Amino acid sequence: MYVYIMTNANNTSLYVGVTNDLVRRVWEHKNDIHKGFTCEYNLHKLVYFEVYKDELTAIEREKYLKKCYKKTKKKLITEQNPQWNDLYDVLTPLE
């Protein structure tokens, strides 16, 4: 399971999600497969993710991050990905 954060080209909007297939889910965001927040705000860049062994822990973490202030999420991203690069470009199959 993965908890991830997507952003737009200007890094101004953030979306926190959870999935069991990170490569597939990010591809769906990038291709606007599901209409919604990420599609509306062009959140096509994966800038952060965490890996979990169990679904419950991942969902709890997602809920926690969704409640965090944007400043907290930005700090978390910058610690792991200082340049805010699109991590999808370097992902290899993680499963």
C-alpha positions as semicolon CSV with decimal commas, in nm:
position;residue;x (nm);y (nm);z (nm)
1;M;0,000;0,000;0,000
2;Y;0,112;0,351;-0,077
3;V;0,028;0,696;0,053
4;Y;0,120;0,961;-0,200
5;I;0,105;1,333;-0,273
6;M;0,037;1,483;-0,615
7;T;0,083;1,846;-0,714
8;N;0,057;2,070;-1,020
9;A;0,336;2,220;-1,233
10;N;0,365;2,523;-1,001
11;N;0,351;2,315;-0,679
12;T;0,059;2,523;-0,552
13;S;-0,208;2,258;-0,490
14;L;-0,161;1,927;-0,311
15;Y;-0,360;1,604;-0,312
16;V;-0,305;1,316;-0,070
17;G;-0,417;0,970;-0,176
18;V;-0,380;0,601;-0,096
19;T;-0,352;0,308;-0,337
20;N;-0,233;-0,049;-0,368
21;D;-0,078;0,019;-0,712
22;L;0,117;0,345;-0,721
23;V;0,230;0,327;-1,084
24;R;-0,124;0,262;-1,210
25;R;-0,286;0,524;-0,988
26;V;-0,040;0,801;-1,077
27;W;-0,082;0,714;-1,444
28;E;-0,458;0,757;-1,397
29;H;-0,403;1,101;-1,239
30;K;-0,165;1,206;-1,518
31;N;-0,416;1,102;-1,783
32;D;-0,724;1,249;-1,606
33;I;-0,897;0,910;-1,606
34;H;-1,115;1,000;-1,306
35;K;-1,277;1,342;-1,302
36;G;-1,234;1,523;-0,972
37;F;-0,993;1,737;-0,774
38;T;-0,670;1,616;-0,935
39;C;-0,816;1,655;-1,283
40;E;-0,968;1,997;-1,213
41;Y;-0,644;2,138;-1,070
42;N;-0,404;1,956;-1,308
43;L;-0,233;1,762;-1,031
44;H;-0,018;1,543;-1,251
45;K;0,312;1,538;-1,062
46;L;0,396;1,274;-0,800
47;V;0,621;1,445;-0,544
48;Y;0,597;1,218;-0,239
49;F;0,507;0,865;-0,138
50;E;0,535;0,624;0,153
51;V;0,514;0,244;0,144
52;Y;0,305;0,041;0,392
53;K;0,263;-0,331;0,442
54;D;-0,097;-0,315;0,556
55;E;-0,400;-0,131;0,429
56;L;-0,527;-0,004;0,765
57;T;-0,200;0,172;0,850
58;A;-0,185;0,332;0,506
59;I;-0,544;0,458;0,531
60;E;-0,479;0,599;0,878
61;R;-0,170;0,781;0,749
62;E;-0,365;0,918;0,449
63;K;-0,637;1,054;0,679
64;Y;-0,374;1,211;0,905
65;L;-0,194;1,382;0,614
66;K;-0,521;1,509;0,466
67;K;-0,585;1,692;0,795
68;C;-0,236;1,845;0,810
69;Y;-0,170;2,203;0,713
70;K;-0,023;2,260;0,369
71;K;0,296;2,387;0,536
72;T;0,343;2,048;0,707
73;K;0,291;1,858;0,381
74;K;0,534;2,087;0,197
75;K;0,798;2,025;0,464
76;L;0,749;1,649;0,433
77;I;0,786;1,665;0,054
78;T;1,094;1,889;0,069
79;E;1,268;1,655;0,315
80;Q;1,234;1,359;0,076
81;N;1,231;1,539;-0,258
82;P;1,402;1,882;-0,224
83;Q;1,363;1,976;-0,592
84;W;1,000;1,858;-0,604
85;N;1,083;1,639;-0,902
86;D;0,817;1,417;-1,055
87;L;0,893;1,082;-0,892
88;Y;0,680;0,899;-1,148
89;D;0,961;0,952;-1,398
90;V;1,196;0,737;-1,191
91;L;0,953;0,477;-1,055
92;T;1,017;0,116;-1,132
93;P;0,756;-0,146;-1,058
94;L;0,742;-0,143;-0,678
95;E;0,532;-0,454;-0,628
